[in-house]
Amino acid sequence: MSYYAIGLGTATRNKEEKIIETWYPQPQLNPGDALIQSVNAIVKHDSGNAVHVLEPAQYKALADVFDAEGLNLNATLLNHAKDSEQTLVLTLLETDAAPANVAEGFLKLHLLSHRLVKPHGTNLDGIFSILHNIAWTSEGPIDLPELPQRQIEARLAGRVIEVNCIDKFPKMADYVVPSGIRIGDTARVRLGAHLGEGTTVMHEGFVNFNAGTDGVSMVEGRISAGVMVGNGSDVGGGASIMGTLSGGGKVVVSMGENCLLGANAGAGIPLGDRCTIEAGLYITAGTKVTMLDSNKDVIKVVKARELAGLSDLLFWRNAVSGRIECLTNKSAIELNSELHSHN
């Protein structure tokens, strides 16, 4: 009876009783058969992927099951839920199929931000059509059609609802705070980002969902959806790594280990390990690159896509001719360890 994932959490429902978001404090990837059997018996689940809105009568039995499995956060949530009017849901994923509803989509985003899977490690097909724009406010998520009425009610009660953003994805830190990270502006890291331990995201850095870092990295630029940055790499201020959502391309762009993307630079091809793109230079797949040997003599001219995934490359723009050149880069960058030692 193997299952792909399970999540117990709270849910927000709109006036039509439709779930608009869910929070899972302790999601499980590949949960054990004993846990699944016990849970299925309580919620009367047979098989397949499903979302169960729990009844208070089920809380105690489920709490005992999670407690026996050492899942203390889930047990604590259930033990305190009897005094709350908040909706509790149990989401069961037998397979890694594309998410069919909001609760399933949010569970997969949690798996990414909890570091249980890496970008491209779970099926997110169609998630944009499943999720819808929500007002993420100082009083929690509010369905957009209900926002004006909620604002009136708040004003009449002497409160002001602060609308932090309107988006399909909330900020990660409101749902998951992985260990060993720093984020200068939490609004710039979406739920579904995967931040490796030791990563620092500075105030102008941005990390999209299904994207992130694999270890100790400095992020001062943009990591687009689908992009993974290797351990020890630095995404410089104003720099950008091209994703695949907008351009229609299928190539997965990534940065390997110990790479440097200079300030205001950009990468539109996968980089291997120990690669550097100088500040202000944007390399796309069709960029014509002049290859140089160790004496800086011209070898040949290639399109950058022919260099995709190769290691030890240094890209720069010739200050005299303006042509884009590349040669073997023998010196790996080293991040300042003091910047990450207290994450």
Backbone torsions as a table, in degrees:
resi	resn	phi	psi	omega
1	MET	NA	49.2	-176.7
2	SER	-74.8	139.4	179.2
3	TYR	-121.8	155.4	-179.4
4	TYR	-77.1	-48.4	-176.8
5	ALA	-160.3	158.6	176.8
6	ILE	-141.7	142.6	178.1
7	GLY	-141.8	128.6	173.5
8	LEU	-110.0	131.3	-179.1
9	GLY	-167.9	-172.9	177.7
10	THR	-97.1	157.2	180.0
11	ALA	-137.0	147.6	171.6
12	THR	-105.0	130.5	178.4
13	ARG	-116.5	146.5	176.7
14	ASN	-84.3	-173.8	-176.8
15	LYS	-65.7	-19.7	176.3
16	GLU	-88.5	7.3	179.3
17	GLU	68.8	17.2	176.2
18	LYS	-88.5	138.0	179.1
19	ILE	-72.0	128.2	179.2
20	ILE	-110.3	-14.3	174.3
21	GLU	-165.4	158.1	175.6
22	THR	-141.1	152.8	178.3
23	TRP	-127.3	125.3	-178.7
24	TYR	-117.7	106.5	-176.8
25	PRO	-70.9	-24.1	-174.5
26	GLN	-147.0	64.9	179.4
27	PRO	-66.2	153.5	-179.1
28	GLN	-123.9	130.2	173.4
29	LEU	-98.1	135.1	-178.3
30	ASN	51.1	58.1	-178.9
31	PRO	-64.1	153.1	-178.5
32	GLY	-67.4	155.5	-178.8
33	ASP	-61.1	-36.8	-178.0
34	ALA	-63.5	-42.2	178.7
35	LEU	-63.4	-45.5	-178.6
36	ILE	-62.9	-43.8	-179.8
37	GLN	-61.4	-43.7	-178.8
38	SER	-66.9	-44.1	-179.6
39	VAL	-65.1	-45.2	-179.4
40	ASN	-59.9	-36.3	-179.8
41	ALA	-66.3	-33.8	-177.7
42	ILE	-77.4	-43.8	-176.2
43	VAL	-93.5	2.7	178.4
44	LYS	60.3	44.1	179.8
45	HIS	-96.2	132.5	-179.0
46	ASP	-92.1	-60.3	-178.8
47	SER	-167.4	173.0	176.8
48	GLY	88.0	-178.1	177.5
49	ASN	-92.0	131.7	-176.4
50	ALA	-159.0	157.6	176.1
51	VAL	-119.0	121.9	-179.4
52	HIS	-107.8	121.8	170.6
53	VAL	-81.2	119.1	-171.0
54	LEU	-80.6	150.8	173.6
55	GLU	-101.2	146.0	179.7
56	PRO	-52.4	-31.5	-179.4
57	ALA	-65.0	-17.2	-178.8
58	GLN	-93.1	-11.1	-171.4
59	TYR	-61.6	-49.0	-174.0
60	LYS	-63.0	-46.3	-178.8
61	ALA	-63.7	-41.0	178.6
62	LEU	-67.9	-38.4	177.9
63	ALA	-59.7	-41.9	179.3
64	ASP	-63.4	-38.4	179.4
65	VAL	-65.3	-48.4	-179.0
66	PHE	-66.7	-36.9	178.2
67	ASP	-63.7	-40.8	179.4
68	ALA	-64.8	-26.5	179.4
69	GLU	-90.0	2.6	-179.6
70	GLY	76.7	17.1	179.9
71	LEU	-94.8	77.7	-168.3
72	ASN	-68.7	-36.0	-179.9
73	LEU	-63.9	-42.4	178.2
74	ASN	-65.3	-40.9	179.1
75	ALA	-64.6	-41.4	178.9
76	THR	-63.3	-42.2	178.2
77	LEU	-57.9	-46.6	-179.0
78	LEU	-67.2	-39.7	-178.4
79	ASN	-65.8	-26.1	-179.6
80	HIS	-99.6	-8.1	-173.8
81	ALA	-70.9	-21.4	-177.3
82	LYS	-63.4	-21.8	-180.0
83	ASP	-98.3	12.5	-176.4
84	SER	-123.4	152.7	174.7
85	GLU	-95.4	4.2	-177.9
86	GLN	-69.6	140.9	177.4
87	THR	-72.6	131.1	173.7
88	LEU	-108.2	138.5	-179.8
89	VAL	-128.8	151.4	173.0
90	LEU	-122.1	116.6	-177.8
91	THR	-107.2	123.2	-178.0
92	LEU	-116.1	124.1	177.7
93	LEU	-116.0	105.6	177.8
94	GLU	-73.4	-33.4	-179.4
95	THR	-131.4	164.1	177.4
96	ASP	-88.9	54.4	177.6
97	ALA	-80.3	164.0	176.1
98	ALA	-57.4	140.5	-178.7
99	PRO	-60.0	136.8	-177.1
100	ALA	-101.6	-10.4	-177.8
101	ASN	-158.9	176.4	-175.9
102	VAL	-60.6	-45.6	-176.3
103	ALA	-62.5	-40.7	177.7
104	GLU	-67.2	-40.7	178.6
105	GLY	-62.6	-43.7	179.4
106	PHE	-66.2	-34.7	177.5
107	LEU	-62.5	-41.9	-179.9
108	LYS	-67.8	-35.9	175.7
109	LEU	-65.0	-37.8	176.5
110	HIS	-64.7	-39.5	178.9
111	LEU	-58.3	-38.7	178.5
112	LEU	-67.6	-49.4	-175.3
113	SER	-72.8	-23.7	173.8
114	HIS	-81.8	2.4	-179.7
115	ARG	64.8	24.6	177.5
116	LEU	-82.7	-25.6	171.2
117	VAL	-136.8	158.8	177.5
118	LYS	-99.7	162.9	175.2
119	PRO	-49.3	138.2	-174.5
120	HIS	71.3	8.2	-179.6
121	GLY	-94.6	-0.9	176.0
122	THR	-143.1	150.5	-175.5
123	ASN	-77.6	112.9	178.3
124	LEU	-113.8	18.3	-178.1
125	ASP	-54.7	129.9	175.5
126	GLY	77.9	10.7	-174.4
127	ILE	-65.6	-27.9	179.1
128	PHE	-66.0	-34.2	179.0
129	SER	-78.8	-20.7	179.2
130	ILE	-80.1	-46.6	-179.6
131	LEU	-81.5	156.9	175.9
132	HIS	-138.2	163.3	-175.3
133	ASN	-63.4	132.7	-178.3
134	ILE	-126.4	147.0	169.7
135	ALA	-86.0	112.8	178.6
136	TRP	-92.6	109.3	-165.8
137	THR	-123.8	174.9	176.4
138	SER	-67.5	-12.1	176.6
139	GLU	-114.9	27.1	176.0
140	GLY	92.5	-179.9	-179.9
141	PRO	-70.8	135.7	-179.9
142	ILE	-130.6	130.1	176.4
143	ASP	-62.5	134.4	-171.6
144	LEU	-54.9	-42.8	179.2
145	PRO	-61.6	-20.9	-178.1
146	GLU	-94.9	-6.5	-174.8
147	LEU	-62.5	-47.4	-178.9
148	PRO	-56.8	-43.8	179.7
149	GLN	-65.4	-39.6	178.7
150	ARG	-65.9	-35.7	177.7
151	GLN	-65.7	-41.0	177.5
152	ILE	-62.1	-47.1	-179.9
153	GLU	-59.9	-41.4	-179.9
154	ALA	-66.2	-44.5	-179.3
155	ARG	-62.0	-42.3	179.7
156	LEU	-66.6	-23.1	177.0
157	ALA	-92.4	5.9	177.9
158	GLY	83.6	17.9	179.7
159	ARG	-115.8	159.6	173.1
160	VAL	-122.7	124.8	176.7
161	ILE	-83.8	119.5	176.7
162	GLU	-89.2	121.7	178.1
163	VAL	-93.0	108.5	-176.7
164	ASN	-77.1	-39.0	176.0
165	CYS	-165.9	163.1	175.0
166	ILE	-123.6	112.7	-170.3
167	ASP	-163.4	164.8	172.8
168	LYS	-76.3	-28.4	-174.1
169	PHE	-114.8	130.9	174.3
170	PRO	-80.3	172.3	175.3
171	LYS	-75.4	141.9	-173.4
172	MET	-58.3	-42.6	-171.5
173	ALA	-65.2	-18.6	174.8
174	ASP	-74.8	-12.5	-176.2
175	TYR	-121.9	-41.7	-175.8
176	VAL	-140.9	132.1	171.7
177	VAL	-124.1	95.0	-179.2
178	PRO	-65.1	157.7	-179.4
179	SER	-71.9	149.0	169.7
180	GLY	71.1	32.3	178.3
181	ILE	-125.7	162.1	169.2
182	ARG	-131.6	139.2	178.1
183	ILE	-133.1	119.5	-178.6
184	GLY	-69.4	-39.4	179.5
185	ASP	-135.6	104.2	-172.4
186	THR	-65.4	-20.3	178.8
187	ALA	-67.7	-12.5	-175.2
188	ARG	-99.4	10.9	175.1
189	VAL	-127.8	113.1	-175.8
190	ARG	-81.1	151.5	170.2
191	LEU	-58.1	135.6	-174.3
192	GLY	102.5	-5.2	171.7
193	ALA	-75.1	149.5	178.4
194	HIS	-117.6	106.5	-179.0
195	LEU	-107.9	117.4	178.9
196	GLY	-68.7	154.9	-179.7
197	GLU	-64.1	130.2	-176.5
198	GLY	101.2	-3.8	-178.6
199	THR	-77.9	139.0	171.8
200	THR	-118.6	126.2	173.9
201	VAL	-109.0	110.3	-179.2
202	MET	-73.4	173.7	-169.3
203	HIS	-58.5	-34.5	179.8
204	GLU	-95.4	1.0	176.3
205	GLY	-72.4	156.5	178.6
206	PHE	-144.9	134.9	176.6
207	VAL	-129.6	119.9	-178.8
208	ASN	-82.1	174.8	176.1
209	PHE	-70.8	156.2	-179.6
210	ASN	55.6	37.9	-179.0
211	ALA	-153.6	168.4	174.9
212	GLY	151.8	-149.5	-172.9
213	THR	-126.8	159.5	-175.3
214	ASP	-109.7	5.7	-178.4
215	GLY	175.1	-140.5	-178.4
216	VAL	-75.2	110.5	-179.3
217	SER	-144.1	153.1	173.6
218	MET	-108.3	121.0	-177.2
219	VAL	-116.1	105.9	175.9
220	GLU	-113.8	-3.6	178.9
221	GLY	-121.4	-153.6	-171.8
222	ARG	-106.3	126.5	170.9
223	ILE	-107.8	107.0	-174.3
224	SER	-77.5	166.7	-178.7
225	ALA	-55.9	133.3	177.4
226	GLY	91.5	-5.7	-174.7
227	VAL	-95.3	137.1	175.7
228	MET	-120.8	132.7	-179.3
229	VAL	-109.7	129.8	-175.2
230	GLY	-76.2	167.8	-178.7
231	ASN	-59.7	136.8	175.2
232	GLY	81.2	9.6	-177.4
233	SER	-98.0	157.6	-174.6
234	ASP	-127.7	121.8	174.7
235	VAL	-101.4	106.0	-170.4
236	GLY	-68.4	167.4	-177.9
237	GLY	-58.3	128.5	179.7
238	GLY	75.7	-0.4	-179.9
239	ALA	-77.4	161.8	-177.0
240	SER	-145.1	139.5	175.1
241	ILE	-111.9	124.2	-172.3
242	MET	-70.9	128.6	174.5
243	GLY	-92.0	-171.3	-177.3
244	THR	-113.0	-5.6	-173.8
245	LEU	-67.8	-39.5	-173.4
246	SER	-91.7	-35.0	-171.8
247	GLY	-84.5	-13.5	179.5
248	GLY	82.0	0.6	179.8
249	GLY	-76.9	163.3	-179.0
250	LYS	-112.6	-10.4	-179.3
251	VAL	-70.8	130.0	177.4
252	VAL	-83.3	112.8	-179.5
253	VAL	-85.1	136.8	-178.9
254	SER	-152.3	165.9	172.0
255	MET	-119.6	136.2	178.1
256	GLY	-78.6	-159.8	-178.8
257	GLU	-82.7	148.8	174.0
258	ASN	54.9	43.6	176.6
259	CYS	-102.2	160.4	175.8
260	LEU	-133.0	121.2	171.7
261	LEU	-105.2	106.9	-172.6
262	GLY	-63.1	167.5	-179.1
263	ALA	-56.5	132.2	178.2
264	ASN	61.3	20.3	175.5
265	ALA	-93.4	176.9	179.2
266	GLY	-153.2	150.6	178.5
267	ALA	-125.9	123.3	176.0
268	GLY	-116.2	12.0	174.2
269	ILE	-131.5	155.3	174.0
270	PRO	-65.4	138.9	176.8
271	LEU	-109.6	139.5	173.8
272	GLY	-77.4	-153.6	179.8
273	ASP	-84.4	151.7	172.9
274	ARG	57.0	43.4	177.0
275	CYS	-105.8	150.5	179.2
276	THR	-134.4	134.2	169.3
277	ILE	-117.0	123.2	-173.2
278	GLU	-66.7	161.6	-178.5
279	ALA	-56.0	135.8	174.6
280	GLY	81.6	-0.1	-177.1
281	LEU	-104.9	124.0	178.7
282	TYR	-108.7	119.2	179.5
283	ILE	-101.5	117.8	173.8
284	THR	-110.5	173.3	-175.7
285	ALA	-60.3	-33.6	-176.8
286	GLY	-92.5	1.7	-179.9
287	THR	-62.6	131.1	175.9
288	LYS	-81.4	123.7	-175.0
289	VAL	-119.2	128.4	176.4
290	THR	-90.2	116.5	-179.0
291	MET	-83.4	134.3	-179.2
292	LEU	-116.7	149.7	173.3
293	ASP	-90.2	-173.5	-175.8
294	SER	-63.9	-21.1	176.8
295	ASN	-92.3	5.0	-178.4
296	LYS	65.6	28.3	171.0
297	ASP	-89.6	148.8	-176.7
298	VAL	-72.0	130.5	175.0
299	ILE	-95.8	-55.9	179.8
300	LYS	-168.1	171.5	176.3
301	VAL	-112.9	129.5	-179.0
302	VAL	-131.2	163.9	169.1
303	LYS	-84.7	145.0	-172.3
304	ALA	-58.5	-27.8	-179.6
305	ARG	-60.3	-25.4	178.5
306	GLU	-71.4	-13.4	-179.4
307	LEU	-102.6	2.5	-175.0
308	ALA	-56.8	129.1	174.9
309	GLY	82.7	-3.8	-179.8
310	LEU	-78.9	152.1	-177.6
311	SER	-101.3	166.3	172.8
312	ASP	60.1	44.9	178.8
313	LEU	-113.6	139.4	176.4
314	LEU	-121.4	119.1	-179.3
315	PHE	-105.6	135.2	173.1
316	TRP	-149.8	166.5	174.1
317	ARG	-103.2	126.1	180.0
318	ASN	-62.0	124.1	-174.4
319	ALA	-67.8	-20.8	-178.1
320	VAL	-95.3	-53.9	-175.0
321	SER	-87.1	-23.0	-177.6
322	GLY	82.8	-3.8	-179.7
323	ARG	-75.4	154.1	178.8
324	ILE	-89.7	126.5	-174.8
325	GLU	-121.6	158.9	-179.7
326	CYS	-145.8	136.1	172.3
327	LEU	-142.9	169.8	-178.7
328	THR	-65.9	132.0	-179.4
329	ASN	-105.2	109.5	-175.4
330	LYS	-90.3	-8.4	-175.9
331	SER	-110.7	114.8	176.3
332	ALA	-76.1	147.4	176.7
333	ILE	-74.3	157.4	175.7
334	GLU	-128.8	121.3	177.8
335	LEU	-74.3	149.1	176.3
336	ASN	-69.2	110.0	-175.4
337	SER	-62.6	-26.3	-179.6
338	GLU	-64.7	-25.6	-178.6
339	LEU	-72.0	-18.2	-173.9
340	HIS	-120.4	-6.1	-171.2
341	SER	-70.4	-18.3	-177.8
342	HIS	-114.1	20.7	178.2
343	ASN	-67.9	NA	NA
